[in-house]
Every structure is written in C-alpha cells, then in structure tokens.
Amino acid sequence: MKRHILITGGAGFIGSHVVRRFVRKYPDYMIVNLDKLTYAGNLVNLRDVEKAANYKFVRGDIGDRELLCTLFHEHSIDGVIHLAAESHVDRSIRDPLLFARTNVLGTLTLLQAAREAWEGASAGARRFHHVSTDEVYGALKDGEAAFSETTRYDPHSPYAASKAGSDHFVRAYHDTYGLPVVLTHCSNNYGPYQFPEKLIPLCIRNICAGELLPIYGKGDHVRDWLHVEDHAEAIDEVFHRGRDGESYNIGGINEWKNIDVIKLLIRIVDEELGNAPGSSEKLITHITDRAGHDPRYAINAQKLREELGWFPKHSFESGLRETVRWYLTHEQWMTDVTSGAYERYYEEMYSGRG
C-alpha cells in the first residue's frame, strides 16, 4: 500500500532517524519532512537521503495552518508522525511560553489540519501518530516499579507540562472527532546526531576537549536509556500496527544513575582515545540541581512487547560505545553544530524551498 506520510521535526535528532528509516525501508511511500529548522534542526543529518525520489523537505512551522492545509492537499497526506517539539527541559524553564506555543498550540493546529483534510475518509486509511515523552508522568513514587500506559499524569517542568497538554489534545480529537490516533511515550534517547546540549553528546565532547563535566546535584537521578534506532523501529511498528486510540510506552530497559552514565562514558572515551583508564574522572563537577528535577523515570514497555513484539536490540554499554565511536569519527559534524556553521548549509540549500 502506497502511503503519503508527513513527518514533523524530521531534521531533529529522533526525527532524522525516523525519516531515514522510512525513506529507505518503504520506497513506495512518499515522505514529506516538515521542519522549522530551529537550532536543533540539522539537514546535514539527512544528506544521505535528501536526493531520494520518495523524499521531500519543506521548511515550515507546525503552527502555520495555511501551510499545513496546503501540504495535506498537495501531497494527499494520509499519515502523520508528529515529532516536532521544543524538548530541552532547561530551555523550558527559561522560556515556558515558547514551549506552550510550539508543543501545545502547534500540535493543536496540526490536529485540526488533519481533521479537516481527513473528514469523511476511512479511518483505516489514516493515522496520526503523536510522539510524546515519559516526563508527562512526573517522578516515580517510592515503591513504584515503572511507568505504565495508565500511570497518572503529573508533569513537573514546563516542558513536561507542554507535552502533557499536547497529549490531552490528541486524545480529545480522537474521542470528540474520531481522529485515528496513536501515542507513544519514550524514555531518554541517545545515539548519533544528538544535539550536544544533551547529557551524553555534551560529555563526549567535553571529555575529548578536557573540559568540565557538569552533573546536577549528586548525580543520583535515574533515567531509562533508549537507543534512538530502537526508538525509530518502535515508532515504525506502532504507526503501522498499533491499535487506534491507544498509547504505547517505549523504553530501553536500561535504568542508570547519571553519575554512573558519566563514569561509563569516561571509561569508554578514555579507552577509545588511548588515555589512562579513568583519567578523565577529574573533570566531573557537581552543580546546583535544577528546579523540578524528577529523581527517577523508568518505562514498562510490556504492552508494546506483547502486542507488537518489539524489544530494544541495543544493550546500553554496546550502544554507548557505538555512539562514542560515531562522535569520535564525526568531529566535523560536532564542530559545525557547536559553532553554528551547520545552519549555513540549509540556508544555502533550502532557503525558500517548499
């Protein structure tokens, strides 16, 4: 079956992996990548598929209703994978209104465009896949093993609150208008092409440069780590085979304290660089914890395993070593992203294209 899929935020970290997977795996599909190209959007991430016959990039904002309506009409869009979002918690604390505009109002505008375009169409031929986060659940309470799909929402940061708001609108459009939707909630992602404001690529860069490794508080916050390629595969499975109206949790079954992640990174990077074992541990520096910092997240992905047979293929140590090697062999990518030079690439290649 030929599909015409709109992927929002496809130039970002997770989005670029999803776009690449769909373009390569489904040559009969038409993949339209809509991205505003904020600081986290990088078209260099997609150079290997940008000339594919079944791929088109459009620069634009999910809050632009006129543009969305045009895309749905011109490309006969019958599926949406919605990844476009502001996602960095620290930035949400500094500018919560930006997160509300993009994550809540942007999602609502996209939902309305899909509803209008698909009105009267068979639900079986349409799907709106909303990609969310485990942070909407808040912090695990004492005695709680992991978040399930029925865990009560309890967001603690402006980022988490904005994603919770978008989740509620997605469900409301399903319940009120019959829009065919699925939702996924993922744990912390890691892997190639991640913007270096995030913990793992930031620390890889700093270890290589001999710079300090900032860790909030004592470093005892616990997160479940999911390799981005495992996440892209799960999105593929849920988009195609998930049950309408359902939510699915996607986790790596990899709970680690932040301080232990950093120490493992140090060991791997030092080994890869030929440094004395543990020599970079002197770079660890503890900084004041951020406001509303949840102590522990963990995902129960049993529903996804039982219904769709998905399970993560990367162990954390092997996935982390693979990730370290990618960054070490892509120094120019890191340099361009850190300096902002990557932005010139899409300004030259795509400015005005639509």
C-alpha positions in Angstrom: 0.0 0.0 0.0 1.4 3.4 -1.0 1.4 5.9 1.8 1.9 9.7 1.9 3.4 10.5 5.3 4.1 13.8 6.9 6.9 13.6 9.4 7.2 16.8 11.5 10.5 17.6 13.1 12.3 15.3 10.8 15.5 17.2 10.8 16.0 16.8 14.5 17.7 14.1 16.4 15.0 11.4 16.7 13.2 12.7 13.6 16.1 12.3 11.3 16.4 8.6 12.3 12.7 8.1 11.7 12.9 9.9 8.3 15.9 7.8 7.2 14.3 4.6 8.3 11.0 5.3 6.4 12.7 6.6 3.2 14.9 3.5 3.0 12.5 0.9 4.2 9.4 2.0 2.3 10.5 3.1 -1.2 6.8 3.1 -2.3 5.9 5.7 0.4 6.2 9.4 -0.1 7.9 11.0 2.9 7.4 14.7 3.5 9.6 16.2 6.2 8.3 19.4 7.7 10.8 21.2 10.0 11.1 24.8 11.1 14.9 24.4 11.4 15.3 25.8 14.8 18.7 25.4 16.4 18.1 21.7 16.9 17.1 21.0 13.3 20.0 20.0 11.1 19.6 19.0 7.5 23.2 17.7 7.4 21.7 14.7 9.4 19.8 13.7 6.2 22.3 14.2 3.5 22.3 10.5 2.7 18.6 10.5 1.8 18.0 14.1 0.6 18.1 13.2 -3.1 15.8 10.1 -2.7 12.9 10.0 -5.1 10.4 9.4 -2.3 11.6 12.2 0.0 10.7 15.9 0.1 11.8 18.5 2.6 9.6 21.5 3.4 10.8 24.3 5.7 7.9 25.5 7.9 6.2 25.8 11.2 3.5 23.4 12.6 1.7 26.5 13.8 1.2 27.7 10.2 -2.3 26.4 9.4 -2.3 27.6 5.8 0.9 25.8 5.1 -0.4 22.6 6.8 -3.6 22.6 4.8 -1.6 23.1 1.6 0.7 20.1 2.4 -2.2 17.8 3.2 -3.9 18.7 0.0 -0.9 18.8 -2.4 0.7 15.6 -1.1 -2.5 13.7 -0.3 -1.2 13.1 3.3 -2.8 10.0 4.9 -0.4 9.6 7.8 1.3 11.9 10.3 4.2 11.1 12.6 4.4 14.1 14.8 7.9 14.7 16.4 8.3 18.5 16.1 8.7 19.9 19.6 10.8 22.0 21.8 12.4 19.4 24.0 15.1 20.7 26.3 14.0 21.0 29.9 16.5 23.7 30.9 15.3 25.8 27.9 11.7 25.3 29.0 12.5 26.7 32.4 13.9 29.8 30.8 11.2 30.3 28.2 8.0 28.3 29.0 5.8 30.4 26.6 7.9 29.1 23.6 7.2 25.6 24.7 3.5 26.2 25.1 3.3 27.8 21.6 5.1 25.0 19.8 4.2 21.9 21.8 0.6 22.7 22.6 -0.7 25.2 20.0 1.4 23.7 17.3 0.1 20.3 17.9 -3.4 21.6 18.1 -3.0 23.3 14.7 -1.7 20.1 13.2 -4.6 18.1 14.6 -7.1 20.5 13.2 -5.4 20.4 9.8 -5.5 16.6 9.8 -9.1 16.5 11.0 -10.2 18.9 8.1 -8.2 17.0 5.5 -9.4 13.6 6.5 -13.1 14.4 7.2 -15.2 11.7 5.6 -12.3 9.4 4.9 -12.0 5.9 6.1 -10.2 5.8 9.5 -8.4 2.6 8.4 -6.5 4.6 5.7 -5.4 7.4 8.1 -3.2 7.7 11.2 -1.9 10.5 13.4 1.0 9.2 15.5 1.9 11.6 18.3 5.4 11.1 19.8 5.5 12.1 23.5 7.7 11.6 26.5 7.8 9.7 29.8 8.3 13.1 31.5 4.5 13.7 31.4 4.2 11.1 34.2 6.4 13.0 36.6 8.6 11.2 39.1 8.1 7.6 40.2 6.9 7.4 43.7 8.5 5.1 46.3 7.5 1.5 45.7 6.5 2.2 42.0 8.4 -0.1 39.6 7.9 1.8 36.3 5.5 4.0 34.4 2.7 2.1 32.6 0.3 3.5 30.0 -2.3 4.0 32.8 0.1 6.0 35.1 -1.5 9.3 36.1 0.0 12.4 34.5 2.0 14.6 36.9 4.3 16.9 34.9 6.8 18.9 36.9 8.6 21.0 34.3 7.2 23.5 31.7 8.5 21.0 29.0 6.6 18.1 30.6 3.5 20.2 31.1 3.6 21.3 27.4 3.9 17.7 26.2 1.1 16.6 28.6 -1.1 19.3 27.2 -0.5 18.2 23.6 -1.2 14.5 24.6 -4.6 15.6 26.0 -5.5 17.4 22.8 -4.6 14.3 20.7 -6.8 12.1 22.8 -9.6 14.8 22.8 -9.5 14.8 18.9 -9.8 11.0 18.9 -12.7 11.0 21.4 -14.5 14.0 20.1 -14.0 13.9 16.3 -13.0 10.2 15.8 -9.5 11.2 14.5 -7.5 8.0 14.2 -4.6 8.4 16.6 -1.9 6.5 18.4 0.5 7.9 21.1 3.9 6.8 22.2 5.9 7.8 25.3 9.6 7.2 25.2 12.4 7.3 27.7 15.7 9.2 27.3 17.2 8.7 23.8 20.8 8.5 22.9 22.8 7.8 19.7 24.2 9.6 16.7 23.2 13.1 15.6 22.0 14.2 19.1 22.4 17.9 19.7 25.3 18.4 22.2 23.2 20.3 24.8 22.1 16.8 25.9 24.0 14.8 28.5 25.7 12.1 26.5 27.0 14.1 23.5 27.9 17.0 25.7 30.0 14.8 28.0 31.7 13.1 25.0 32.6 16.5 23.6 33.9 17.7 27.0 35.9 14.6 27.7 37.6 15.0 24.3 38.3 18.7 25.0 39.4 18.2 28.6 36.5 20.4 29.8 34.4 20.0 32.9 31.5 17.5 33.0 28.6 19.2 34.8 26.3 16.9 36.8 23.2 18.1 38.6 23.3 17.5 42.3 24.9 14.3 43.4 24.2 12.7 40.0 21.8 10.1 41.5 18.9 10.9 39.2 17.9 7.7 37.4 16.9 7.5 33.8 15.9 4.7 31.4 18.1 5.0 28.3 16.8 4.0 24.8 18.9 3.9 21.7 17.4 6.1 19.0 17.4 3.4 16.4 15.4 1.2 18.7 13.0 4.1 19.2 12.7 4.6 15.4 11.9 0.9 15.0 9.2 1.1 17.7 7.6 4.1 16.0 7.5 2.2 12.8 5.7 -0.7 14.5 3.2 1.4 16.4 2.5 3.6 13.3 1.7 0.6 11.2 0.2 -1.9 13.7 -0.7 -0.1 16.9 -4.4 -0.1 17.9 -6.3 3.0 17.2 -6.7 5.3 20.2 -4.0 3.5 22.2 -0.8 4.7 24.0 2.4 2.7 24.0 5.4 3.2 26.2 8.8 2.7 24.6 11.7 2.1 27.0 15.2 0.7 26.7 15.0 -1.4 29.9 18.2 0.4 30.9 18.0 2.3 34.2 21.2 4.1 35.1 22.1 6.9 37.6 23.5 9.9 35.8 26.8 9.7 37.6 27.2 6.0 36.5 26.4 7.0 32.9 29.2 9.6 33.1 31.7 7.2 34.6 30.9 4.6 31.9 31.3 7.3 29.2 34.6 8.3 30.7 35.9 4.7 30.6 34.8 4.2 27.0 36.1 7.5 25.7 39.4 7.2 27.5 39.8 3.7 26.1 39.0 4.9 22.5 41.4 7.8 22.8 44.1 5.8 24.4 44.1 7.8 27.7 45.0 6.3 31.0 41.9 4.5 32.4 39.7 6.8 34.4 41.9 9.8 33.8 39.0 12.0 32.8 37.1 11.4 36.1 38.8 14.6 37.4 36.6 16.5 35.0 33.4 15.6 36.9 31.9 18.7 38.6 28.7 18.8 40.6 26.4 21.8 40.1 23.3 23.0 41.7 20.3 20.8 40.9 17.7 22.3 38.6 14.2 23.2 39.7 11.6 20.4 39.4 14.2 17.8 38.6 12.4 14.4 38.8 14.6 11.8 40.7 13.7 8.7 38.7 12.0 7.7 35.4 11.5 4.1 34.3 9.4 2.7 31.5 7.3 -0.5 31.5 7.2 -1.5 27.8 5.4 -4.8 28.3 2.3 -3.7 26.3 4.5 -2.9 23.2 6.3 -6.3 23.6 3.1 -8.3 24.0 1.1 -6.6 21.3 3.7 -5.8 18.6 6.7 -8.0 19.5 9.0 -5.0 19.9 12.0 -5.1 22.2 15.2 -3.0 22.3 18.1 -4.5 20.4 20.9 -2.4 21.9 22.4 -3.1 25.3 23.4 0.2 26.9 27.2 -0.4 27.0 27.4 -1.6 23.4 25.1 1.2 22.2 27.1 3.7 24.2 30.4 2.5 22.7 28.9 2.6 19.2 27.7 6.2 20.0 31.1 7.3 21.2 32.8 5.9 18.1 30.3 7.8 15.9 31.0 11.1 17.6 34.8 10.5 17.5 34.6 9.8 13.8 32.3 12.7 13.0 34.4 15.5 14.5 33.4 17.9 11.7 29.7 17.4 12.5 30.3 18.2 16.2 32.4 21.2 15.3 29.8 22.6 12.9 27.0 22.0 15.3 28.8 23.6 18.2 29.9 26.6 16.2 26.5 27.0 14.4 28.2 26.5 10.9 25.7 23.8 10.1 22.9 26.4 9.8 24.6 27.8 6.7 24.1 24.5 4.9 20.4 24.6 4.9 20.3 28.4 4.4 22.2 27.9 1.2 20.4 24.7 0.1 16.8 25.1 1.2 16.0 28.7 1.9 12.7 29.5 0.2 12.2 25.9 -0.9 8.7 24.4 -0.2 
